Amino acid sequence: MDDGTVRFCVSTLACQVASVGLNRFVESWNAHRVPGRGIPNVLASGGCPVKITEDLLPCASEAADWYDTERGSSLTRLSTFGTDPFASEEEREQARSRFTEAFGDISKLISASRFFKSIFDTASSSLCARK
């Protein structure tokens, strides 16, 4: 993957497909029984006993800095991988629309990408295709 545009497209699509997989995992985890505790979804159905306001929580970069300092560990920071091929947000949205028309629900790619690499390749190429 020497081409920055290819890196960007593959990275973007891979992150979206991974997000679908992660959401599926969280949903199934929250629906399973935890021995001695119960089912997380059922436990949460009564609401949260204590609510805090957003201003009491640090932003992501502050939390990551704290983690690095307090735990002596380093986190991988988000960064752009590759070269964004779109000149404007409008161009990006048009590409997303074309992608959705061609491939429909992205969650179907998570299963396909495990067994049919060519589907993922076609989808990532399509994401960056310009018209």
N, C-alpha and C positions, 0 to 999 in steps of 0.2 A: 504494500500500500504506500507507494511513493507519492502519489497524487494527493494533495491536501484536500481537494474536494471529495475524493473517494473516502478518505479518512473521516471527514466531517459527516458524510451521509451514512456510512456504515456505523459510526459511533452514535449518531442521533437515533437511528433505527434500533440499534442494539439496546440502547438505554430505554427506549419506549417499550420494547418487547420485554426487557428485564423488569420494568416497572409493572407490567401486567402480571408476570410471574410472581413478583413480590407481593402484589395485592392479593393474588389467589392464595398464597401461603398464609398471609395474615388473616384472611377471611376463614380459611380452614382451621387455623390455630385457634381463633376466637370461637369457633363452633365446636371444638373438641372438649371432652371432659378432662379436667385436671384433677388427678386423684387427691381426695381430701379437701378440695376447694370448690369444685363445680365447673360449670361451663362459663367461660369469660363473657360471652354475649348475654347470658342470663344474669350473671352478676352485675353487669353494666346496665341492664335494662331499667333499674331503679334510678339511674342518674348518678352523677358524681357527687359524693358527700361534701366535697370542698371544691369550690371553683376559685381559680385565681385569675387575675387579669393579665393580659398579654404583656403589659409594661413591667411586670415582675420577672419576666423571663428574658435572658440575654438573647441578642440576635445570634445567628448561626456562627458568624466569625468570632464573636466574643466567647461563645461556648467552646468552640474549637480551640481558641487560644488558652482558655482556662484548662481544658483537658490536657493540652500539651504541657502546660506549666505544672499542674498539680499531679498528673499521672506520669509525666516524663515520657509520654508516648506521642507519636506524631500521626496525624490524620492526613489522608489524601485530600487535598483541596480540589474543589471543582475548577475545571479549566476547559477551555475550548480545545478540542482535539481536531486538528485539520483546519481547512480554510472554508469559511461560510461562503457558499457560491451565490447567495442571493443578494441582490443590490438593495432591496428594500423589503419591508415587512409585507407589503402587498404581494410582491413576487413570491415570498415564502408561503403566504396563505394560498396563493394560486397553486403552487406545487403541492401543498397539503391536500387541497381539494381534488386535484388530479389523482393523487396517491389514493385518497379515500375512494374515489370512483373506481379505480383499477383494482384495489385490494380489499375494500370494505373494512370490516372490523379487524383492527390490528391484533386483537387477542387471538385470532385464528393463526397468526404467524408464529406464536410461541410454540405450538405443537408442530407446525410444519417445519420450522427452523431446526428442530431436533432430528427430523427424519429426511427432510428434503432440502438440502443446502441450496439448491438452485432457486427455490422459491424465495429464500432470504436474499440471495444475490440479486435476483430480478427486482425485488421490492426496494432494496437499497439503491440500485441503479435508477429506478423509477423516481425515487424521492428527489434526486438532484437533476432530473431531466428538465430541461427548459423548453418552453414552447414560444 
